[in-house]
Amino acid sequence: MPGRRPPRPADGGSAGRTGRPARGERTARAQQPTRDGRPARPGQAGRTGAPRQEARGRRPADRPRRPAASTVELTFLPGLRDVVAAEVAALLPAAHGLRDVPGRTDAVELHLPGPLAPVATLRTPVAAWVVVHLDVPRPKSFASPEHLQRIVDAAYASLRVAGSSSFRFEAAGSDSAAFARLADLIHEATGLRHAPDDGDLVVRVRRGTGRTGRAGTTDPGWDVLVRVGPRPLSARTWRVVDYPGAANATIAAAMSRLGGIVPTDRVVNLMCGSGTLLVERLLAGPAAAGVGVDTSPDALDAARQNLDAAGLRRAPAPALLAADATDPAALAAALAGPLDGHGADLLLADPPWGTRHGSHAASPALHAGLLRAAHAVAAPGARLVVLTHEVRVMERVVADAADLWAAREPVRVFAKGHHPRIWVLDRR
Ligand SMILES: C[S@@+](CC[C@H](N)C(=O)[O-])C[C@H]1O[C@@H](n2cnc3c(N)ncnc32)[C@H](O)[C@@H]1O
């Protein structure tokens, strides 16, 4: 029986993360915004007033300003760049100037007018960061009032999305005197506690990327990135069960985007395990129906708990069925009721790949059976989206099933040393 997952700081694993409220989520409730719309500082809920004036006469951060626009960096699993860009286009229509961060395969940058809150609705990136570029030669200069003000503004922009009570640096030399001084100043300006090992709000410092240096120099300056929210975007509070082999949630979200988010779709998650693909699809937008299918009672129980935690078990509640997803007749019989005699429009699956479930030897028959059974229950125009590590096996069965499904170019994803691919197949 799958166990309750202990709290973990981030969605770093193949699965998402704890379903317990993250510390940031708890502190967010304690830190109601002040009357002028700024987040209250820890221990000052409900109070208004400008950030504290520094004891030694310096005025490091005046009233936090709401920048008219922010530069936002989105990090993602390599391979998902175009999916992330498509999600940005769909959910952040005001964003503009999206470009790759030079030298990186896991980050794009964009400009976003107005508040940052819409960034938190993205499901395919790993994390979002407010970027402050400082044209200075060394971090020591961050402490000057005009630079510090910009860092503090970025911290407040993040805090307006979700509260934090502490912060930490991710930077080479973060234990230096310059960073100790900067930590003091940020604390004085925001009230956030500096917790070098486990602070919620992450402040990343790196050499400038791809921008021109200061006038007359080749010095790239520095980027200070403040993470939006106390947890990465990839952290999923709905994941309350630690199911072996559970899919990475941002990959699951990408699969839904690749298959298309269509409100009239009847969605079926074959071999659903703990339901990651189903949950991510249903959270991404409405659907006419949602069904999860697995042979394992433990899997169905895990999916039920995750759907509950995601708030997706209210009517019309997704159905969870025990059935063999490689047997066309059995699958059609199981789905007839929940789909009201209709075919499925979007089918999602990540079949076992032989380490935690199934075996490599059984993989060809399992993948071939999946494509046949999915076709048997697919409506005209249906899409089947499959995530698998069995790349050679899948190439062969997709070729063999060419009369059933037309394959789009697979998307290769890099996740924790694995390189699975996502196939989108269109029903013929
Ligand atoms: C890789 S896991 C799916 C993980 C799932 N996406 C999640 O996030 O938890 C594969 C699942 O396929 C199920 N499975 C294996 N063979 C099956 C079959 N013939 N029909 C239905 N489910 C099957 C296993 O019980 C397992 O839960």
The ligand as an ORCA input file, in Angstrom:
! r2SCAN-3c Opt
* xyz 0 1
  C       4.343      4.168    -14.473
  S       2.899      3.724    -13.586
  C       1.855      5.099    -13.847
  C       2.180      6.180    -12.876
  C       1.179      7.314    -12.890
  N       1.272      8.134    -14.065
  C       1.355      8.163    -11.660
  O       1.712      9.341    -11.779
  O       1.203      7.652    -10.556
  C       2.183      2.527    -14.630
  C       0.857      1.980    -14.126
  O       0.345      1.086    -15.119
  C      -0.443      0.122    -14.443
  N      -0.633     -1.001    -15.391
  C       0.275     -1.909    -15.806
  N      -0.255     -2.721    -16.707
  C      -1.540     -2.343    -16.877
  C      -2.604     -2.784    -17.710
  N      -2.440     -3.810    -18.552
  N      -3.787     -2.139    -17.636
  C      -3.964     -1.105    -16.784
  N      -2.979     -0.624    -15.985
  C      -1.793     -1.232    -16.032
  C       0.361     -0.186    -13.201
  O      -0.464     -0.730    -12.197
  C       0.906      1.192    -12.849
  O       0.073      1.821    -11.898
*
